Amino acid sequence: MFNIGDKIVYPMHGAGIIEGIEEKEILGEKKKYYVMKMPMGEMKVMVPMDNIEDIGIREVINLSEVEQVLAVLGDDKTKMPQNWNRRYRANMDKIKSGDIYEISSVVRNLVIRDREKGLSTGERKMLNNAKQMLISELVLAKNIDEKQAEELIENIIK
């Protein structure tokens, strides 16, 4: 269980800080939810408390893990399928995993691919979503602002 003030990651949404715990009745069933404030866009997300393990909620990475993420971003790109459909599915699976290192590799690979050949509309959207997830976690892990996190990512990717 997490507490108010904890920094957590909600896969496919990004990182945020638990601001409160609320009980809501939906379809006649009462459930408790974490109220999570996202650092970007001032958005709030309600996360059901009863299945946080199933959803893949985890704590924000620490500073040594940040260094590992930056190392992933600085690596050479990994081999990706040439078929855009297979590549898209493989990247989507990595993003859905919620694993920050997998998300970092997707961001790195798509940025490099964009520089070399350009991206389809779908892959560009995927890159933007993955980058936002990565930025939101770096903002909370390193205690920096969104612009600094984005510049950090851009400067590391070769």
Contacts in CASP RR format, 6 or more apart in sequence:
PFRMAT RR
TARGET T0000
AUTHOR 0000-0000-0000
METHOD contacts of the structure
MODEL  1
MFNIGDKIVYPMHGAGIIEGIEEKEILGEKKKYYVMKMPMGEMKVMVPMD
NIEDIGIREVINLSEVEQVLAVLGDDKTKMPQNWNRRYRANMDKIKSGDI
YEISSVVRNLVIRDREKGLSTGERKMLNNAKQMLISELVLAKNIDEKQAE
ELIENIIK
1 49 0 8 1.000
1 52 0 8 1.000
2 8 0 8 1.000
2 18 0 8 1.000
2 34 0 8 1.000
2 52 0 8 1.000
2 57 0 8 1.000
2 59 0 8 1.000
3 18 0 8 1.000
4 18 0 8 1.000
4 19 0 8 1.000
4 20 0 8 1.000
4 21 0 8 1.000
5 17 0 8 1.000
5 18 0 8 1.000
5 19 0 8 1.000
6 17 0 8 1.000
6 18 0 8 1.000
6 59 0 8 1.000
7 15 0 8 1.000
7 16 0 8 1.000
7 17 0 8 1.000
7 59 0 8 1.000
7 60 0 8 1.000
7 140 0 8 1.000
7 141 0 8 1.000
8 15 0 8 1.000
8 16 0 8 1.000
8 17 0 8 1.000
8 18 0 8 1.000
8 34 0 8 1.000
8 36 0 8 1.000
8 47 0 8 1.000
8 57 0 8 1.000
8 58 0 8 1.000
8 59 0 8 1.000
8 60 0 8 1.000
9 15 0 8 1.000
9 16 0 8 1.000
9 57 0 8 1.000
9 58 0 8 1.000
9 59 0 8 1.000
9 60 0 8 1.000
9 98 0 8 1.000
9 100 0 8 1.000
9 137 0 8 1.000
10 16 0 8 1.000
10 36 0 8 1.000
10 45 0 8 1.000
10 47 0 8 1.000
10 55 0 8 1.000
10 57 0 8 1.000
11 55 0 8 1.000
11 56 0 8 1.000
11 57 0 8 1.000
11 96 0 8 1.000
11 97 0 8 1.000
11 98 0 8 1.000
12 95 0 8 1.000
12 96 0 8 1.000
12 98 0 8 1.000
12 133 0 8 1.000
13 38 0 8 1.000
13 45 0 8 1.000
13 133 0 8 1.000
14 38 0 8 1.000
14 132 0 8 1.000
14 133 0 8 1.000
14 136 0 8 1.000
14 137 0 8 1.000
15 38 0 8 1.000
15 39 0 8 1.000
15 60 0 8 1.000
15 133 0 8 1.000
15 136 0 8 1.000
15 137 0 8 1.000
15 139 0 8 1.000
15 140 0 8 1.000
15 141 0 8 1.000
16 36 0 8 1.000
16 37 0 8 1.000
16 38 0 8 1.000
16 39 0 8 1.000
16 60 0 8 1.000
16 136 0 8 1.000
16 140 0 8 1.000
17 36 0 8 1.000
17 37 0 8 1.000
17 39 0 8 1.000
17 140 0 8 1.000
18 34 0 8 1.000
18 35 0 8 1.000
18 36 0 8 1.000
19 35 0 8 1.000
19 36 0 8 1.000
19 37 0 8 1.000
19 44 0 8 1.000
20 34 0 8 1.000
20 35 0 8 1.000
21 32 0 8 1.000
21 33 0 8 1.000
21 34 0 8 1.000
21 35 0 8 1.000
21 49 0 8 1.000
22 32 0 8 1.000
22 33 0 8 1.000
22 35 0 8 1.000
22 46 0 8 1.000
23 30 0 8 1.000
23 31 0 8 1.000
23 32 0 8 1.000
23 33 0 8 1.000
24 30 0 8 1.000
24 31 0 8 1.000
24 33 0 8 1.000
24 46 0 8 1.000
25 31 0 8 1.000
31 48 0 8 1.000
31 49 0 8 1.000
31 50 0 8 1.000
32 48 0 8 1.000
32 49 0 8 1.000
32 50 0 8 1.000
33 46 0 8 1.000
33 47 0 8 1.000
33 48 0 8 1.000
33 49 0 8 1.000
34 46 0 8 1.000
34 47 0 8 1.000
34 49 0 8 1.000
34 52 0 8 1.000
35 44 0 8 1.000
35 45 0 8 1.000
35 46 0 8 1.000
36 44 0 8 1.000
36 45 0 8 1.000
36 46 0 8 1.000
36 47 0 8 1.000
37 43 0 8 1.000
37 44 0 8 1.000
38 44 0 8 1.000
38 45 0 8 1.000
38 136 0 8 1.000
39 136 0 8 1.000
39 139 0 8 1.000
39 140 0 8 1.000
39 146 0 8 1.000
40 132 0 8 1.000
40 135 0 8 1.000
40 136 0 8 1.000
40 139 0 8 1.000
40 146 0 8 1.000
47 55 0 8 1.000
47 57 0 8 1.000
48 55 0 8 1.000
56 98 0 8 1.000
58 98 0 8 1.000
60 137 0 8 1.000
60 140 0 8 1.000
60 141 0 8 1.000
61 69 0 8 1.000
61 100 0 8 1.000
61 137 0 8 1.000
61 141 0 8 1.000
62 141 0 8 1.000
63 141 0 8 1.000
63 142 0 8 1.000
65 100 0 8 1.000
65 141 0 8 1.000
66 138 0 8 1.000
66 141 0 8 1.000
66 142 0 8 1.000
68 101 0 8 1.000
69 100 0 8 1.000
69 101 0 8 1.000
69 104 0 8 1.000
69 134 0 8 1.000
69 138 0 8 1.000
70 152 0 8 1.000
70 156 0 8 1.000
72 101 0 8 1.000
72 104 0 8 1.000
72 105 0 8 1.000
72 108 0 8 1.000
73 104 0 8 1.000
73 107 0 8 1.000
73 108 0 8 1.000
73 153 0 8 1.000
73 156 0 8 1.000
73 157 0 8 1.000
74 108 0 8 1.000
74 156 0 8 1.000
74 157 0 8 1.000
74 158 0 8 1.000
75 105 0 8 1.000
75 108 0 8 1.000
76 158 0 8 1.000
77 108 0 8 1.000
77 109 0 8 1.000
77 112 0 8 1.000
77 113 0 8 1.000
78 105 0 8 1.000
78 109 0 8 1.000
80 87 0 8 1.000
80 90 0 8 1.000
80 91 0 8 1.000
80 109 0 8 1.000
80 113 0 8 1.000
81 87 0 8 1.000
81 90 0 8 1.000
84 120 0 8 1.000
84 123 0 8 1.000
87 123 0 8 1.000
88 122 0 8 1.000
88 123 0 8 1.000
88 126 0 8 1.000
91 106 0 8 1.000
91 109 0 8 1.000
91 110 0 8 1.000
91 123 0 8 1.000
91 126 0 8 1.000
91 130 0 8 1.000
92 126 0 8 1.000
94 102 0 8 1.000
94 103 0 8 1.000
94 105 0 8 1.000
94 106 0 8 1.000
95 102 0 8 1.000
95 103 0 8 1.000
95 106 0 8 1.000
95 126 0 8 1.000
95 129 0 8 1.000
95 130 0 8 1.000
95 133 0 8 1.000
97 103 0 8 1.000
98 133 0 8 1.000
100 134 0 8 1.000
100 137 0 8 1.000
103 130 0 8 1.000
103 133 0 8 1.000
103 134 0 8 1.000
104 134 0 8 1.000
106 126 0 8 1.000
106 127 0 8 1.000
106 130 0 8 1.000
107 127 0 8 1.000
107 130 0 8 1.000
107 131 0 8 1.000
107 134 0 8 1.000
107 153 0 8 1.000
107 157 0 8 1.000
108 157 0 8 1.000
110 119 0 8 1.000
110 123 0 8 1.000
110 126 0 8 1.000
110 127 0 8 1.000
110 130 0 8 1.000
111 127 0 8 1.000
111 154 0 8 1.000
111 157 0 8 1.000
112 157 0 8 1.000
112 158 0 8 1.000
113 119 0 8 1.000
113 123 0 8 1.000
114 123 0 8 1.000
114 124 0 8 1.000
114 127 0 8 1.000
119 127 0 8 1.000
131 150 0 8 1.000
131 153 0 8 1.000
134 149 0 8 1.000
134 153 0 8 1.000
135 146 0 8 1.000
135 149 0 8 1.000
135 150 0 8 1.000
135 153 0 8 1.000
138 144 0 8 1.000
138 149 0 8 1.000
138 152 0 8 1.000
138 153 0 8 1.000
139 145 0 8 1.000
139 146 0 8 1.000
139 149 0 8 1.000
142 148 0 8 1.000
142 149 0 8 1.000
142 152 0 8 1.000
144 152 0 8 1.000
END
